[in-house]
């Protein structure tokens, strides 16, 4: 008997949420371990979208290793190593292109190098931000992304209606978009009322901004998968697909929150 998709989503959440909560509570190396696992799995899935199966296995492993290195540098407070590690990955790939061109110029292409660095920019850099956030900020960012996805899923499933952008994501509706927006605003308002240091009206506005980021991040991954003719980035998380399918919104929510936090003093 098959388990309904929404039940699979909640069973997966019931397993993952306590692990995330434990990492946030204990902090330090626990955050690094959680972020490292997510980043490595996510970036491996990202590369597999372009290089299915066993293609470019060396580059996939190198990209995952570089992502782990970027997170380790962030955990140690060595953010100055970030451009050095990204440039290192870039030039390893450049040398690979150089060798390939030297062997068979007509077959050498420069696409691989861009994909390798894009994976680090797309996944590893946003994940670095979690080492700058306080525990409350980590909870807020995770909750905003989760509320946006969950609100959109249920509002879209139960209400349905007109599609937002069917060419990019044929299942997403305006009802789902509004449902995700309201849930995200509600989560931010709730946390702001309990622990925030800004006026009450700032928090629903923050929720609206983070929800816009979540939806944009989701649309981007949907467009990427459709262009590459892939349904899900992976199968690791029942009801969600792959790790990248679960964190696609989070990868833009985190930097948007970091940018807004540079202007506002959300938690004092």
C-alpha positions as MATLAB code, in Angstrom:
seq = 'XXXXXXXXXXXXXXXXXXXXXXXXXXXXXXXXXXXXXXXXXXXXXXXXXXXXXXXXXXXXXXXXXXXXXXXXXXXXXXXXXXXXXXXXXXXXXXXXXXXXXXXXXXXXXXXXXXXXXXXXXXXXXXXXXXXXXXXXXXXXXXXXXXXXXXXXXXXXXXXXXXXXXXXXXXXXXXXXXXXXXXXXXXXXXXXXXXXXXXXXXXXXXXXXXXXXXXXXXXXXXXXXXXXXXXXXXXXXXXXXXXXXXXXXXXXXXXXXXXXXXXXXXXXX';
ca = [
       0.000    0.000    0.000;
       1.444    3.351   -1.050;
       1.757    6.113    1.524;
       0.232    9.481    0.501;
       2.741   12.182   -0.356;
       1.705   14.508    2.473;
       2.071   11.679    5.009;
       5.558   10.936    3.676;
       6.435   14.619    4.052;
       5.438   14.640    7.725;
       7.166   11.353    8.509;
      10.359   12.744    6.977;
       9.927   15.979    8.947;
       9.404   14.079   12.205;
      12.773   12.410   11.679;
      14.705   15.463   10.514;
      13.315   18.185   12.790;
      14.614   16.681   16.074;
      18.054   16.306   14.486;
      18.043   19.940   13.365;
      16.752   21.075   16.750;
      19.555   19.170   18.478;
      22.182   20.717   16.202;
      20.872   24.231   16.891;
      20.658   23.599   20.641;
      24.184   22.221   21.024;
      25.725   24.518   18.384;
      29.388   24.440   17.380;
      30.435   21.222   15.719;
      26.854   19.957   15.716;
      25.841   22.816   13.421;
      28.898   22.094   11.289;
      27.989   18.399   11.049;
      24.375   19.143   10.074;
      25.322   21.847    7.574;
      28.139   19.713    6.161;
      25.917   16.695    5.534;
      23.210   18.808    3.917;
      25.680   20.785    1.789;
      27.578   17.724    0.562;
      24.429   15.785   -0.324;
      22.830   18.836   -1.908;
      25.840   19.796   -4.017;
      26.279   16.184   -5.150;
      22.652   16.210   -6.308;
      23.185   19.548   -8.048;
      26.130   18.181  -10.031;
      24.222   14.980  -10.817;
      21.509   17.046  -12.500;
      24.119   18.000  -15.088;
      26.289   14.849  -14.941;
      23.961   11.868  -14.366;
      25.118    8.549  -12.992;
      28.870    8.144  -12.682;
      29.784   10.985  -14.994;
      32.406   13.416  -13.655;
      32.648   11.538  -10.354;
      35.979   13.163   -9.562;
      34.547   16.659  -10.028;
      31.481   15.801   -7.945;
      33.663   14.612   -5.079;
      35.951   17.599   -5.435;
      33.000   19.989   -5.335;
      31.600   18.282   -2.230;
      35.040   18.442   -0.589;
      35.347   22.130   -1.422;
      31.868   22.760    0.017;
      32.930   21.025    3.225;
      36.087   23.127    3.279;
      34.062   26.324    2.919;
      31.859   25.333    5.850;
      34.861   24.396    7.968;
      36.440   27.790    7.226;
      33.181   29.479    8.274;
      32.921   27.418   11.458;
      36.450   28.515   12.335;
      35.642   32.140   11.527;
      38.100   32.104    8.606;
      35.789   33.669    6.021;
      38.805   35.093    4.220;
      39.480   31.565    2.941;
      36.216   31.588    0.983;
      37.500   33.238   -2.231;
      40.704   31.193   -2.054;
      38.807   27.883   -1.955;
      36.436   28.926   -4.726;
      39.357   30.060   -6.885;
      41.126   26.774   -6.165;
      38.116   24.798   -7.435;
      37.846   27.105  -10.431;
      41.477   26.653  -11.429;
      41.506   22.901  -10.932;
      38.623   22.796  -13.404;
      40.433   25.255  -15.680;
      43.481   22.999  -15.761;
      41.220   20.075  -16.620;
      39.867   22.088  -19.546;
      43.394   23.011  -20.616;
      44.485   19.373  -20.667;
      41.318   18.343  -22.529;
      41.848   21.056  -25.101;
      45.469   20.021  -25.553;
      44.336   16.473  -26.325;
      41.232   17.058  -28.450;
      40.511   20.770  -29.137;
      37.304   20.061  -31.057;
      35.754   18.182  -28.111;
      36.824   20.493  -25.283;
      34.022   22.620  -23.799;
      34.084   25.194  -21.035;
      30.747   24.303  -19.515;
      32.091   21.942  -16.847;
      34.131   24.645  -15.145;
      31.129   26.936  -14.764;
      28.953   24.158  -13.328;
      31.593   23.235  -10.751;
      31.882   26.792   -9.409;
      28.123   27.396   -9.691;
      27.509   24.531   -7.275;
      29.727   26.151   -4.658;
      28.084   29.544   -5.109;
      24.587   28.057   -5.074;
      24.946   25.768   -2.053;
      28.110   26.250   -0.046;
      28.078   30.048    0.287;
      24.492   30.276    1.624;
      25.216   27.462    4.071;
      28.202   29.434    5.399;
      25.784   32.064    6.678;
      24.469   29.714    9.357;
      27.752   30.169   11.202;
      27.049   33.894   11.417;
      23.494   33.463   12.710;
      22.530   33.167   16.358;
      20.467   30.093   17.371;
      17.278   32.198   17.220;
      18.174   33.381   13.734;
      18.825   29.829   12.572;
      15.413   28.800   13.881;
      13.763   31.776   12.177;
      15.388   31.115    8.800;
      14.573   27.391    8.913;
      11.024   28.044   10.114;
      10.410   30.686    7.426;
      11.503   28.323    4.657;
       9.544   25.404    6.138;
       6.397   27.499    6.661;
       6.591   28.852    3.111;
       6.865   25.376    1.604;
       4.289   23.740    3.866;
       1.738   26.551    3.613;
       2.048   26.579   -0.158;
       1.740   22.790   -0.388;
      -1.465   22.532    1.626;
      -3.150   25.690    0.350;
      -2.379   24.675   -3.212;
      -3.555   21.089   -2.643;
      -6.855   21.954   -0.940;
      -7.810   25.139   -2.780;
      -6.133   24.745   -6.154;
      -7.053   27.362   -8.736;
      -5.073   29.341  -11.257;
      -1.433   28.485  -11.823;
       1.270   31.089  -11.228;
       3.908   30.111  -13.757;
       2.940   26.795  -15.389;
       5.838   26.781  -17.820;
       8.261   26.768  -14.878;
       6.276   24.895  -12.234;
       2.936   23.463  -13.458;
       1.609   22.582   -9.983;
       2.124   25.880   -8.152;
      -1.013   27.983   -7.757;
      -1.771   31.488   -6.570;
      -3.663   29.973   -3.637;
      -0.554   28.064   -2.647;
       1.551   31.191   -2.990;
      -0.738   33.159   -0.686;
      -0.917   30.253    1.780;
       2.865   30.095    1.986;
       3.062   33.875    2.363;
       0.595   33.955    5.265;
       2.298   31.061    7.059;
       5.716   32.663    6.720;
       4.443   36.040    7.929;
       2.739   34.339   10.866;
       5.910   32.496   11.896;
       7.988   35.675   11.737;
       5.377   37.668   13.666;
       5.211   34.963   16.336;
       8.982   34.863   16.823;
       9.228   38.639   16.735;
       6.541   38.998   19.391;
       8.370   36.615   21.705;
      12.031   37.490   21.174;
      12.333   40.318   18.667;
      13.719   43.801   19.251;
      12.050   45.545   16.286;
       8.485   46.987   16.172;
       5.714   44.481   15.486;
       5.082   45.644   11.916;
       8.656   44.801   10.885;
       8.089   41.081   11.408;
       5.264   40.420    8.910;
       7.212   42.567    6.442;
      10.245   40.346    7.082;
       8.032   37.305    6.541;
       6.853   38.691    3.201;
      10.442   39.255    2.089;
      11.605   35.808    3.173;
       8.604   34.182    1.523;
       9.359   35.960   -1.755;
      12.911   34.590   -1.517;
      11.593   31.095   -0.751;
       9.279   31.111   -3.754;
      11.962   32.462   -6.072;
      14.434   29.810   -4.896;
      11.818   27.118   -5.471;
      11.005   28.419   -8.954;
      14.687   28.488   -9.880;
      15.248   24.846   -9.000;
      12.018   23.867  -10.776;
      13.148   25.625  -13.946;
      16.573   23.991  -13.711;
      15.102   20.513  -13.323;
      12.645   21.004  -16.172;
      15.388   22.297  -18.446;
      17.478   19.215  -17.635;
      14.397   16.946  -17.836;
      14.674   15.702  -14.252;
      11.642   15.238  -11.973;
      13.424   15.298   -8.590;
      17.000   16.071   -7.614;
      17.125   12.750   -5.743;
      15.135   10.157   -3.801;
      16.702   10.399   -0.342;
      13.771   12.171    1.369;
      10.373   10.471    0.890;
       7.649   12.968    0.016;
      10.204   15.635   -0.859;
      12.530   14.067   -3.418;
      16.159   14.909   -2.873;
      17.979   17.100   -0.381;
      18.159   19.888   -2.956;
      14.373   19.714   -3.414;
      14.000   20.282    0.328;
      16.456   23.172    0.684;
      15.958   25.019   -2.625;
      13.960   27.776   -0.918;
      16.326   27.901    2.084;
      19.299   28.655   -0.169;
      17.835   32.061   -0.986;
      16.026   32.693    2.313;
      19.328   32.602    4.255;
      21.164   35.296    2.221;
      18.048   37.500    2.042;
      17.697   37.341    5.826;
      21.419   38.104    6.231;
      21.041   41.151    3.988;
      18.000   42.436    5.876;
      19.671   41.761    9.207;
      22.454   44.132    8.163;
      19.809   46.898    8.043;
      17.538   45.873   10.947;
      18.455   44.644   14.406;
      15.952   41.812   14.602;
      17.047   40.142   17.815;
      19.062   42.819   19.567;
];
